[in-house]
Structure formats: structure tokens, C-alpha cells
């Protein structure tokens, strides 16, 4: 059974098939592909992850924190708003975003807003902190691990939008670089969209090419082709100001 709550105008069965009384045979309804897509997305979320923690749900540019981010980082926020105004077309075309800058400037919130709008548009979204994702892959090698390595790789490959946080944080070694390359290369080959964030320590010059040191040259090259120039957010840590 695919989706018993799906309201098909053609009256197909729960598996997306219609029955031809003349030929006495079943044939797929026009809605079956969409129902299969929804089932796959639901399975991915059940097996391998959440869309967003409570802090980053129900985001709006009419309220904090997005309204404050837009005030302080108008160019980046404007690009995000334009991107999300055509979110379905952008994601289906494999276009993504890279949010780069100092910690606490709003990169994560903007990325979660993109993920939120993609989900509103009916697209599947998988959000992961990069370190957590790599740890989950390590754990998946154990016998009887859930989710399995195959489930994780299938999810990060086929989900409509992959949202990765803190791509520059994991300490690079051969295994880390191999996993990051596998994830990014599979999405690159399938023309799948990715949105990701990376930090530059406050006071240091922002150099987008330095990400290559963290993810490897081959992975960096593919990411740049998938997302284009990064959106820059610089300044002091907003979280520290709020807590002051």
C-alpha cells in the first residue's frame, strides 16, 4: 500500500492502479509515480532522519530571527528569498546554496528556511549536521545497525534536497574525505540539489577555496559547480549578543 490518504481524482486503488473492465487487467494510474515518490520520502524520513529541530521550524521573514538576519545581511537574505520563491524549480534543476561566514551570523537559520520552504513545496528534505552524518555512517557498519549503510547512502543520494550543516567542521582524514566525496559525487551525478553551511573564524579573512582543505579538491570542485558562489555572512556572533 502506497498512501491510503492520497485523494486520487481517478479513483485508483491504494497501490495506484486502475482496473480496465474490458481487458480485465490492471494498469498504473497517472498518480502512481507521485504516490511512489511520497512513499519513498516518508520511508527516508522514518529511517534516517528529521527535517528540522523545533528551534528552526515555522521560520518567517516577518519575525525574529529571520527578520534580524535580513536586516544585518540583506544581500544573503535577499538571495535566499529569491531562491525559495522558486524553490521547486530550483531544487528540481539541481541548484543549491552555500552559506559561508562567521559563526552566529544566521547561516544555519537561512539554510533551515530553505529546507522548510522545500518541504512546504512537497519536496523531500534530509537535514544533517555533517559530523553527525559521518558518525551515523560509522555506526551503520556494525552488525544489525539501523539505519543500514545502504539506507543512509540511498537517502543522501535520492532525497530532493540535502541540507548539510557545518561541512568544514569534521577533521579531514582519508575516511572522512572518501565519505564526503561519495555523498557529494552521487548527488552531482544525479543532478540533486544541496544546501550547506561552513564557518570561517571571526577575524580571519574569508576564503571560499579554503573549504577544499576540509573536504578535498574533487569534492570542493563538484560543490562549487552545484551551488555557485557562496553567500557571505560576516560579523560578530549574534547568539553571544542575545545572551549578553
The 8 nearest C-alpha neighbors of each residue, nearest first, counted from 0:
[[1, 14, 13, 2, 3, 15, 12, 38],
 [2, 0, 14, 38, 13, 34, 35, 3],
 [1, 3, 4, 5, 0, 13, 34, 38],
 [2, 4, 13, 5, 1, 0, 6, 14],
 [5, 3, 2, 6, 13, 1, 7, 34],
 [6, 4, 2, 3, 7, 34, 13, 1],
 [7, 5, 4, 8, 10, 3, 9, 2],
 [6, 8, 9, 10, 5, 11, 30, 15],
 [9, 7, 10, 6, 11, 30, 5, 29],
 [10, 8, 7, 11, 28, 17, 29, 30],
 [11, 9, 7, 8, 12, 17, 6, 28],
 [12, 10, 17, 16, 15, 9, 28, 7],
 [11, 13, 15, 14, 16, 17, 10, 3],
 [14, 12, 3, 0, 15, 1, 2, 11],
 [15, 13, 0, 1, 12, 16, 31, 2],
 [14, 16, 31, 12, 11, 28, 13, 27],
 [15, 17, 27, 28, 11, 26, 12, 14],
 [16, 18, 11, 26, 25, 28, 27, 12],
 [19, 17, 25, 24, 20, 26, 16, 23],
 [18, 20, 23, 24, 21, 22, 25, 17],
 [21, 19, 23, 22, 18, 24, 25, 17],
 [20, 22, 19, 23, 24, 18, 25, 17],
 [21, 23, 24, 19, 20, 25, 18, 26],
 [24, 22, 20, 19, 21, 18, 25, 26],
 [23, 25, 22, 19, 18, 26, 20, 21],
 [26, 24, 18, 17, 19, 16, 27, 23],
 [25, 27, 17, 16, 18, 28, 24, 19],
 [28, 26, 16, 15, 17, 31, 29, 25],
 [27, 29, 16, 30, 31, 15, 17, 11],
 [28, 30, 31, 27, 32, 15, 33, 9],
 [29, 31, 28, 33, 32, 34, 15, 7],
 [32, 30, 15, 34, 28, 33, 29, 35],
 [33, 31, 35, 34, 30, 36, 29, 15],
 [34, 32, 36, 30, 35, 31, 37, 29],
 [35, 33, 31, 37, 36, 32, 38, 30],
 [34, 36, 38, 32, 33, 37, 31, 39],
 [37, 35, 33, 39, 34, 38, 32, 40],
 [38, 36, 34, 40, 39, 35, 41, 33],
 [39, 37, 35, 41, 40, 36, 1, 42],
 [38, 40, 42, 36, 37, 41, 35, 43],
 [41, 39, 37, 43, 42, 38, 123, 36],
 [40, 42, 38, 44, 43, 39, 37, 45],
 [41, 43, 45, 39, 40, 44, 46, 38],
 [44, 42, 40, 46, 41, 45, 47, 154],
 [43, 45, 48, 41, 42, 46, 47, 49],
 [46, 44, 42, 43, 47, 41, 48, 49],
 [47, 45, 43, 44, 146, 42, 48, 150],
 [48, 46, 44, 43, 45, 146, 151, 154],
 [49, 47, 44, 46, 45, 125, 50, 43],
 [48, 50, 51, 44, 126, 125, 47, 52],
 [49, 51, 126, 125, 124, 48, 52, 114],
 [52, 50, 49, 55, 56, 53, 126, 111],
 [53, 51, 54, 55, 56, 50, 49, 111],
 [52, 54, 56, 55, 51, 57, 50, 58],
 [55, 53, 52, 56, 51, 57, 58, 108],
 [56, 54, 53, 52, 51, 111, 58, 108],
 [55, 57, 53, 58, 54, 51, 52, 115],
 [58, 56, 59, 55, 115, 53, 112, 54],
 [57, 59, 56, 112, 55, 60, 65, 62],
 [60, 58, 61, 62, 65, 57, 66, 63],
 [59, 61, 66, 65, 62, 58, 63, 69],
 [60, 62, 59, 66, 63, 65, 58, 64],
 [63, 61, 66, 60, 59, 65, 64, 58],
 [64, 62, 65, 66, 67, 61, 60, 59],
 [63, 65, 67, 66, 62, 68, 108, 60],
 [66, 64, 60, 68, 63, 67, 69, 62],
 [65, 67, 60, 63, 69, 62, 68, 64],
 [68, 66, 70, 65, 69, 64, 63, 71],
 [67, 69, 65, 71, 70, 66, 72, 105],
 [70, 68, 73, 66, 76, 72, 67, 71],
 [71, 69, 67, 68, 73, 72, 66, 76],
 [70, 72, 68, 69, 73, 67, 104, 66],
 [73, 71, 69, 68, 74, 75, 70, 76],
 [72, 74, 69, 76, 75, 70, 77, 71],
 [73, 75, 77, 76, 72, 78, 69, 230],
 [76, 74, 78, 77, 230, 73, 72, 79],
 [77, 75, 79, 73, 69, 78, 74, 72],
 [78, 76, 80, 74, 79, 75, 73, 81],
 [77, 79, 81, 75, 80, 76, 82, 74],
 [80, 78, 82, 76, 77, 81, 83, 75],
 [81, 79, 77, 83, 82, 78, 84, 76],
 [80, 82, 84, 78, 79, 83, 77, 85],
 [81, 83, 79, 80, 84, 85, 86, 78],
 [82, 84, 86, 85, 80, 81, 79, 113],
 [85, 83, 81, 82, 86, 80, 79, 87],
 [86, 84, 83, 88, 82, 87, 89, 81],
 [85, 87, 83, 89, 88, 84, 82, 90],
 [86, 88, 90, 89, 85, 91, 120, 117],
 [87, 89, 91, 86, 90, 85, 92, 94],
 [90, 88, 86, 92, 94, 87, 91, 85],
 [89, 91, 93, 87, 92, 192, 94, 88],
 [90, 92, 88, 93, 89, 87, 191, 159],
 [93, 91, 89, 90, 94, 88, 190, 192],
 [94, 92, 192, 191, 190, 90, 91, 89],
 [93, 95, 89, 192, 90, 92, 225, 226],
 [94, 96, 226, 193, 192, 194, 225, 93],
 [97, 95, 194, 226, 98, 195, 193, 229],
 [96, 98, 229, 195, 196, 194, 230, 226],
 [99, 97, 196, 230, 106, 229, 231, 195],
 [100, 98, 231, 197, 196, 198, 230, 229],
 [101, 99, 232, 198, 199, 233, 231, 102],
 [100, 102, 199, 233, 201, 198, 200, 104],
 [101, 103, 104, 236, 198, 100, 200, 199],
 [102, 104, 236, 237, 238, 105, 101, 235],
 [103, 105, 102, 237, 236, 106, 232, 101],
 [106, 104, 108, 107, 103, 68, 109, 232],
 [105, 107, 109, 108, 98, 104, 110, 196],
 [106, 108, 110, 109, 105, 111, 196, 164],
 [109, 107, 111, 105, 110, 106, 112, 55],
 [108, 110, 112, 106, 111, 107, 105, 113],
 [111, 109, 107, 113, 112, 108, 106, 114],
 [112, 110, 114, 108, 113, 109, 115, 107],
 [111, 113, 115, 109, 110, 114, 116, 58],
 [112, 114, 110, 116, 111, 115, 83, 117],
 [115, 113, 111, 117, 112, 116, 118, 124],
 [116, 114, 112, 118, 113, 117, 111, 119],
 [117, 115, 119, 113, 118, 114, 112, 120],
 [118, 116, 120, 114, 122, 119, 115, 86],
 [117, 119, 122, 121, 115, 120, 116, 123],
 [118, 120, 116, 121, 117, 115, 122, 114],
 [121, 119, 117, 118, 122, 116, 87, 86],
 [122, 120, 118, 119, 117, 123, 87, 37],
 [123, 121, 118, 117, 120, 159, 124, 119],
 [122, 124, 159, 158, 40, 118, 160, 121],
 [125, 123, 160, 161, 159, 158, 50, 118],
 [124, 126, 161, 50, 162, 160, 48, 158],
 [127, 125, 162, 50, 163, 161, 124, 49],
 [128, 126, 163, 129, 132, 164, 162, 125],
 [127, 129, 164, 131, 130, 163, 132, 165],
 [130, 128, 132, 131, 166, 164, 163, 127],
 [129, 131, 133, 132, 128, 169, 134, 168],
 [132, 130, 134, 128, 129, 133, 135, 127],
 [133, 131, 135, 129, 134, 130, 127, 128],
 [132, 134, 136, 130, 135, 131, 129, 137],
 [133, 135, 131, 137, 136, 132, 130, 138],
 [136, 134, 138, 132, 133, 137, 139, 131],
 [135, 137, 139, 133, 134, 138, 148, 132],
 [138, 136, 134, 135, 139, 140, 133, 141],
 [137, 139, 135, 140, 136, 141, 134, 144],
 [138, 140, 136, 148, 144, 147, 141, 137],
 [141, 139, 138, 137, 148, 142, 136, 144],
 [140, 142, 139, 144, 138, 143, 137, 147],
 [143, 141, 144, 140, 139, 145, 147, 138],
 [142, 144, 141, 145, 147, 139, 140, 146],
 [145, 143, 139, 141, 142, 147, 146, 138],
 [146, 144, 147, 143, 139, 46, 148, 138],
 [145, 147, 144, 46, 150, 47, 139, 151],
 [146, 148, 145, 150, 139, 149, 144, 151],
 [147, 149, 139, 151, 150, 152, 136, 140],
 [148, 150, 152, 147, 151, 153, 146, 154],
 [151, 149, 153, 147, 148, 152, 154, 146],
 [150, 152, 154, 148, 153, 149, 155, 47],
 [151, 153, 149, 155, 154, 150, 156, 148],
 [154, 152, 156, 150, 151, 155, 149, 157],
 [155, 153, 151, 156, 152, 157, 158, 43],
 [154, 156, 152, 153, 157, 158, 151, 161],
 [157, 155, 153, 154, 186, 185, 152, 158],
 [156, 158, 154, 155, 153, 159, 191, 186],
 [157, 159, 154, 160, 123, 155, 124, 156],
 [158, 160, 123, 122, 124, 157, 191, 192],
 [161, 159, 124, 192, 158, 193, 162, 123],
 [160, 162, 193, 125, 124, 126, 194, 163],
 [161, 163, 126, 194, 195, 193, 125, 127],
 [164, 162, 195, 127, 128, 129, 126, 194],
 [163, 165, 128, 196, 195, 129, 166, 127],
 [166, 164, 197, 196, 167, 168, 129, 128],
 [165, 167, 197, 129, 168, 164, 196, 163],
 [166, 168, 197, 165, 213, 169, 210, 198],
 [167, 169, 165, 166, 170, 130, 197, 129],
 [170, 168, 130, 171, 167, 166, 129, 213],
 [171, 169, 168, 172, 213, 175, 167, 130],
 [172, 170, 213, 175, 169, 176, 214, 173],
 [173, 171, 175, 174, 176, 170, 177, 169],
 [172, 174, 176, 175, 177, 171, 178, 215],
 [173, 175, 177, 176, 172, 178, 171, 179],
 [176, 174, 178, 172, 177, 173, 171, 179],
 [175, 177, 179, 173, 174, 178, 214, 180],
 [178, 176, 174, 180, 175, 179, 173, 181],
 [177, 179, 181, 175, 180, 176, 182, 174],
 [180, 178, 176, 182, 181, 177, 183, 175],
 [179, 181, 218, 177, 183, 178, 182, 184],
 [182, 180, 178, 184, 179, 183, 185, 177],
 [183, 181, 179, 185, 180, 184, 178, 186],
 [182, 184, 186, 180, 185, 181, 187, 179],
 [183, 185, 187, 181, 186, 180, 182, 188],
 [186, 184, 188, 187, 182, 183, 156, 181],
 [185, 187, 191, 189, 183, 184, 188, 156],
 [186, 188, 184, 190, 185, 189, 183, 191],
 [187, 189, 185, 186, 190, 184, 191, 183],
 [188, 190, 186, 191, 187, 185, 156, 157],
 [191, 189, 93, 187, 188, 186, 192, 92],
 [192, 190, 93, 186, 189, 187, 159, 193],
 [193, 191, 93, 95, 94, 160, 90, 161],
 [192, 194, 161, 95, 160, 162, 195, 191],
 [195, 193, 96, 162, 95, 97, 161, 163],
 [194, 196, 163, 97, 162, 164, 98, 193],
 [195, 197, 98, 164, 165, 99, 97, 166],
 [198, 196, 165, 99, 167, 166, 98, 100],
 [199, 197, 100, 101, 99, 102, 200, 167],
 [198, 200, 101, 100, 205, 201, 203, 197],
 [201, 199, 101, 203, 202, 198, 102, 100],
 [202, 200, 101, 203, 199, 235, 234, 102],
 [203, 201, 200, 204, 199, 101, 234, 205],
 [204, 202, 201, 200, 205, 199, 206, 101],
 [203, 205, 206, 202, 199, 201, 200, 207],
 [206, 204, 199, 203, 207, 100, 99, 209],
 [205, 207, 208, 209, 204, 210, 199, 203],
 [208, 206, 209, 210, 205, 229, 99, 211],
 [209, 207, 210, 206, 211, 212, 219, 205],
 [208, 210, 211, 207, 212, 206, 213, 205],
 [211, 209, 208, 213, 212, 207, 167, 214],
 [210, 212, 215, 209, 216, 219, 214, 213],
 [211, 213, 210, 209, 215, 214, 216, 171],
 [212, 214, 210, 211, 167, 171, 215, 170],
 [215, 213, 211, 176, 212, 218, 219, 210],
 [216, 214, 211, 218, 217, 212, 213, 219],
 [215, 217, 219, 211, 218, 220, 214, 212],
 [218, 216, 220, 219, 215, 221, 180, 214],
 [217, 219, 180, 221, 220, 216, 215, 214],
 [218, 220, 216, 222, 211, 221, 217, 215],
 [221, 219, 217, 223, 218, 222, 216, 224],
 [220, 222, 224, 218, 219, 223, 225, 217],
 [223, 221, 225, 219, 224, 220, 226, 218],
 [224, 222, 227, 226, 220, 225, 221, 219],
 [223, 225, 221, 222, 227, 226, 220, 219],
 [226, 224, 222, 223, 94, 227, 95, 221],
 [227, 225, 95, 96, 223, 224, 94, 97],
 [228, 226, 223, 224, 225, 229, 96, 97],
 [227, 229, 226, 230, 223, 97, 96, 207],
 [230, 228, 97, 98, 99, 231, 227, 96],
 [229, 231, 98, 75, 99, 97, 228, 232],
 [232, 230, 99, 100, 229, 98, 233, 75],
 [233, 231, 100, 104, 99, 72, 101, 230],
 [234, 232, 101, 100, 231, 104, 235, 201],
 [233, 235, 101, 104, 236, 232, 201, 100],
 [236, 234, 237, 104, 103, 201, 233, 101],
 [235, 237, 103, 239, 238, 104, 102, 240],
 [238, 236, 103, 240, 239, 104, 235, 241],
 [237, 239, 241, 236, 240, 103, 242, 104],
 [238, 240, 242, 236, 237, 241, 243, 103],
 [241, 239, 237, 243, 242, 238, 236, 235],
 [242, 240, 238, 239, 243, 237, 236, 103],
 [241, 243, 239, 240, 238, 237, 236, 103],
 [242, 240, 241, 239, 238, 237, 236, 235]]
